[in-house]
């Protein structure tokens, strides 16, 4: 039975294509030459937006606030985001900070190094800073 199927298949593939003026076998060979392999990593769709860094070194994005380094205050930076991550990029494409996406509203996310840099640049910055306590019940 398989031999019979192979003979019929071979005969049909040797026929001329009704529009292309070539055999179906040759058309398949041409199509396979241009074929490339599938990528090994999955494709991640990103979007970009531009935001201005405020004086308090925060940028607002989708109802939340994310901290940028002190030296980018009052500059426009690029926000590249997916459904899970948010990256802050400088004009030359350098990643300034990476955050997980906040799904609440009016939440603030800080990077420790951004805050330390901010405190170092202020006179008596460490002396005036306050320690953040965790609330404990009981």
MIMARVO-366605 format. One record per atom (N, C-alpha, C): x, y, z; residue in one letter. Coordinates in pm, whole numbers, padded with zeros to 5 digits, always signed. Example, Ala and Ser with C-alpha at 12.3 -4.5 7.8 and 13.67 -1.06 7.14 Angstrom:
% MIMARVO-366605
+01319-00569+00780a/+01230-00450+00780a/+01320-00330+00780a/+01285-00225+00708s/+01367-00106+00714s/+01290+00003+00787s/
END
This chain:
% MIMARVO-366605
+00082-00119+00000x/+00000+00000+00000x/+00087+00126+00000x/+00197+00125+00082x/+00285+00242+00089x/+00353+00267-00044x/+00392+00161-00115x/+00454+00176-00247x/+00358+00243-00345x/+00233+00204-00339x/+00133+00263-00427x/+00115+00413-00398x/+00112+00448-00268x/+00100+00590-00228x/+00221+00669-00276x/+00341+00611-00260x/+00464+00679-00304x/+00464+00704-00454x/+00419+00607-00535x/+00414+00622-00681x/+00316+00732-00722x/+00200+00734-00657x/+00100+00838-00688x/+00154+00975-00649x/+00217+00983-00533x/+00273+01110-00485x/+00383+01159-00579x/+00472+01069-00622x/+00580+01106-00714x/+00523+01155-00847x/+00423+01087-00898x/+00361+01124-01026x/+00296+01263-01016x/+00226+01288-00905x/+00160+01418-00888x/+00261+01532-00871x/+00372+01504-00803x/+00473+01608-00781x/+00555+01637-00905x/+00554+01548-01005x/+00625+01572-01130x/+00541+01655-01228x/+00415+01673-01197x/+00328+01753-01285x/+00368+01900-01278x/+00333+01969-01383x/+00358+02114-01385x/+00252+02184-01299x/+00296+02286-01229x/+00204+02366-01149x/+00118+02448-01244x/-00008+02466-01211x/-00101+02531-01303x/-00076+02681-01321x/-00003+02745-01229x/+00023+02889-01241x/+00171+02922-01254x/+00260+02842-01198x/+00401+02877-01187x/+00489+02831-01303x/+00440+02744-01392x/+00516+02695-01507x/+00645+02623-01462x/+00635+02544-01357x/+00745+02464-01305x/+00685+02345-01233x/+00765+02240-01215x/+00711+02122-01144x/+00699+02152-00996x/+00613+02079-00931x/+00589+02100-00788x/+00713+02065-00707x/+00789+01963-00750x/+00915+01927-00683x/+01014+02043-00685x/+01031+02107-00802x/+01125+02219-00813x/+01080+02339-00729x/+00952+02363-00728x/+00900+02474-00646x/+00928+02450-00498x/+00914+02325-00455x/+00942+02292-00315x/+01091+02309-00283x/+01178+02271-00378x/+01323+02289-00357x/+01358+02437-00344x/+01299+02521-00430x/+01323+02667-00421x/+01273+02723-00289x/+01161+02675-00244x/+01105+02723-00117x/+01193+02681+00001x/+01248+02560-00002x/+01333+02512+00108x/+01466+02584+00113x/+01516+02637-00002x/+01642+02711-00002x/+01633+02839+00080x/+01519+02904+00077x/+01501+03029+00149x/+01457+03012+00293x/+01437+02890+00335x/+01387+02863+00470x/+01498+02883+00573x/+01467+02948+00682x/+01563+02964+00792x/+01509+02891+00914x/+01600+02858+01004x/+01558+02783+01123x/+01483+02874+01220x/+01402+02815+01301x/+01326+02891+01401x/+01421+02937+01511x/+01399+03055+01571x/+01486+03103+01677x/+01481+03011+01799x/+01596+03000+01867x/+01604+02914+01985x/+01535+02976+02106x/+01544+03110+02119x/+01478+03180+02230x/+01343+03231+02183x/+01249+03240+02276x/+01117+03292+02239x/+01124+03444+02222x/+01038+03495+02139x/+01035+03637+02108x/+00964+03713+02220x/+01025+03822+02264x/+00965+03906+02368x/+00927+04039+02305x/+00801+04072+02316x/+00750+04196+02259x/+00769+04308+02361x/+00837+04414+02321x/+00858+04529+02410x/+00797+04653+02347x/+00763+04746+02434x/+00716+04877+02390x/+00805+04982+02454x/+00809+05099+02392x/+00892+05207+02445x/+00809+05334+02461x/+00849+05412+02561x/+00784+05539+02587x/+00892+05631+02645x/+00875+05761+02630x/+00972+05855+02687x/+00908+05927+02804x/+00986+05943+02911x/+00939+06010+03032x/+01048+06105+03081x/+01004+06211+03146x/+01097+06306+03203x/+01117+06272+03351x/+01244+06272+03395x/+01276+06243+03535x/+01248+06369+03616x/+01169+06355+03721x/+01132+06469+03804x/+01248+06510+03895x/+01230+06620+03966x/+01332+06668+04059x/+01358+06570+04173x/+01257+06491+04210x/+01277+06393+04316x/+01330+06260+04262x/+01379+06259+04138x/+01439+06146+04065x/+01341+06033+04036x/+01212+06060+04040x/+01112+05960+04007x/+01053+05990+03869x/+01015+05883+03799x/+00938+05900+03677x/+00802+05837+03702x/+00699+05897+03646x/+00567+05836+03659x/+00541+05753+03535x/+00489+05633+03557x/+00462+05544+03446x/+00345+05455+03482x/+00237+05466+03407x/+00115+05387+03426x/+00065+05391+03570x/+00062+05510+03628x/+00005+05529+03760x/+00098+05497+03876x/+00223+05456+03849x/+00320+05425+03953x/+00446+05507+03932x/+00537+05501+04029x/+00660+05580+04025x/+00781+05489+04038x/+00883+05516+03956x/+01006+05437+03956x/+01124+05533+03965x/+01226+05496+04043x/+01339+05587+04064x/+01444+05570+03955x/+01502+05683+03918x/+01612+05688+03822x/+01734+05745+03895x/+01854+05726+03842x/+01972+05783+03907x/+01966+05936+03916x/+02031+05989+04017x/+02030+06132+04047x/+02080+06217+03930x/+02180+06168+03857x/+02239+06249+03750x/+02147+06265+03629x/+02036+06195+03625x/+01942+06207+03513x/+01821+06294+03550x/+01833+06367+03660x/+01724+06455+03703x/+01695+06560+03595x/+01566+06582+03565x/+01517+06678+03466x/+01555+06640+03322x/+01599+06518+03298x/+01629+06472+03162x/+01519+06378+03115x/+01509+06363+02985x/+01413+06268+02929x/+01483+06136+02906x/+01423+06028+02956x/+01479+05895+02939x/+01376+05805+02872x/+01421+05692+02823x/+01333+05597+02755x/+01291+05488+02854x/+01164+05455+02852x/+01111+05345+02932x/+01076+05233+02836x/+01147+05120+02847x/+01119+05003+02764x/+01052+04900+02854x/+00933+04856+02815x/+00857+04771+02905x/+00790+04655+02833x/+00770+04549+02909x/+00692+04433+02866x/+00579+04419+02968x/+00508+04309+02965x/+00402+04289+03063x/+00458+04255+03201x/+00588+04221+03212x/+00646+04182+03341x/+00757+04274+03389x/+00832+04336+03298x/+00947+04417+03339x/+00941+04557+03281x/+01010+04648+03353x/+01024+04786+03309x/+01172+04820+03319x/+01228+04871+03209x/+01369+04911+03208x/+01376+05059+03178x/+01457+05131+03254x/+01483+05272+03229x/+01614+05281+03152x/+01612+05349+03036x/+01730+05356+02949x/+01771+05501+02928x/+01901+05524+02922x/+01952+05657+02890x/+01942+05680+02740x/+01981+05798+02694x/+01973+05831+02551x/+02062+05740+02467x/+02177+05696+02523x/+02268+05609+02449x/+02232+05461+02461x/+02121+05428+02525x/+02074+05289+02534x/+02122+05213+02655x/+02195+05278+02745x/+02245+05213+02867x/+02129+05190+02964x/+02120+05070+03021x/+02013+05039+03116x/+02046+05103+03250x/+01960+05193+03295x/+01979+05262+03422x/+01921+05184+03539x/+01807+05121+03519x/+01741+05044+03624x/+01644+04947+03562x/+01620+04837+03633x/+01525+04736+03588x/+01431+04707+03704x/+01302+04708+03675x/+01200+04686+03778x/+01102+04580+03733x/+01041+04514+03830x/+00926+04430+03797x/+00805+04521+03788x/+00711+04485+03706x/+00595+04569+03680x/+00505+04577+03803x/+00465+04700+03842x/+00368+04720+03952x/+00228+04717+03891x/+00140+04641+03951x/+00004+04634+03899x/-00094+04715+03983x/-00050+04771+04095x/-00135+04858+04174x/-00128+05000+04121x/-00176+05094+04200x/-00170+05235+04163x/-00098+05313+04272x/-00029+05417+04230x/+00044+05509+04316x/+00142+05435+04407x/+00210+05334+04353x/+00317+05266+04425x/+00450+05323+04380x/+00547+05324+04470x/+00680+05375+04437x/+00781+05263+04451x/+00868+05252+04350x/+00975+05153+04353x/+01108+05227+04346x/+01198+05192+04437x/+01329+05256+04445x/+01440+05153+04427x/+01551+05198+04376x/+01674+05120+04373x/+01762+05176+04485x/+01820+05089+04565x/+01901+05131+04680x/+02016+05219+04634x/+02081+05182+04523x/+02197+05259+04477x/+02156+05399+04433x/+02036+05415+04379x/+01990+05548+04341x/+01970+05635+04464x/+01915+05577+04570x/+01891+05654+04693x/+02022+05689+04761x/+02118+05596+04767x/+02249+05626+04827x/+02321+05736+04752x/+02313+05731+04620x/+02375+05836+04539x/+02308+05970+04566x/+02177+05969+04581x/+02102+06093+04608x/+02143+06151+04743x/+02158+06066+04845x/+02197+06113+04978x/+02340+06164+04979x/+02430+06105+04903x/+02569+06148+04899x/+02584+06286+04839x/+02498+06321+04745x/+02511+06449+04677x/+02452+06565+04756x/+02378+06536+04862x/+02320+06642+04944x/+02407+06669+05065x/+02415+06794+05104x/+02488+06829+05225x/+02416+06768+05345x/+02488+06698+05430x/+02432+06629+05547x/+02321+06532+05508x/+02332+06471+05392x/+02227+06381+05343x/+02207+06260+05432x/+02318+06199+05477x/+02305+06082+05563x/+02259+06121+05703x/+02300+06241+05749x/+02260+06285+05883x/+02111+06313+05890x/+02053+06363+05781x/+01911+06398+05779x/+01821+06282+05738x/+01880+06171+05693x/+01797+06059+05648x/+01739+05984+05767x/+01625+05923+05746x/+01557+05849+05851x/+01558+05701+05817x/+01565+05619+05920x/+01563+05475+05902x/+01418+05433+05885x/+01394+05346+05792x/+01258+05299+05768x/+01235+05174+05851x/+01136+05180+05936x/+01103+05068+06025x/+00992+04984+05965x/+01001+04855+05988x/+00891+04767+05949x/+00789+04766+06060x/+00663+04767+06021x/+00555+04762+06119x/+00544+04619+06174x/+00538+04609+06305x/+00521+04478+06367x/+00393+04479+06449x/+00319+04374+06437x/+00196+04366+06515x/+00223+04286+06643x/+00156+04325+06750x/+00163+04247+06872x/+00259+04302+06965x/
END
